[in-house]
Amino acid sequence: MNKGFELLEASTEPFEVSTYHLEAAIASQHATPSSFEQTDWKSIYHLYEMLYQLQPNPIVAMNKAIASAYAVSKQNALDELQKIKGLEGHHLYYATIGEIYFEMNEKEKAKNFYEKAIRLTHSQSEIQLLKEKISLC
């Protein structure tokens, strides 16, 4: 793993950072901790902020919002998610909102967003997972 970090650092010479560098840095932040709780969410959120500056699209915005749920607050994540345009037909967008409401113990709101996500996907495995989440509401 150290070799990977060395190569990532060397690739940023002469101080030019691309979307690929940021994506690799985000991936490394996810891969290095030994548990979810040890994840450095503030660094991940900061990296997503930088990535969004270079690549302002709805998927990056959604991932940035997810990171903010753990780096800043769940409410901040919801506020960021509600500002995103272009994901209205994407099931993961609604599943994400549902998950944040679930973690905030707002089960009825979570259930409504999970149900909306189900209507937008044809993946049986995702439908099954969402149904399991609904059963916990």
HUHUKA-V943188 format. One line per field, one symbol per residue. ss: DSSP state (H for helix, E for strand, - for the rest). burial: + if it has 16 or more other C-alpha atoms within 10 Angstrom, else -. A space follows every 50 residues. Layout:
ss: ???
burial: ???
This chain:
ss: -HHHHHHHHHH-------HHHHHHHHHHHHHH---HHH--HHHHHHHHHH HHHH---HHHHHHHHHHHHHH--HHHHHHHHHH-------HHHHHHHHHH HHH---HHHHHHHHHHHHH----HHHHHHHHHHHH--
burial: -------+----------+-++--++-+++--------+++--+++++++ ++-----++++++++++++++--+-+++-++--+------++++++++++ ++----+-++++++++++-------++--++-++--+
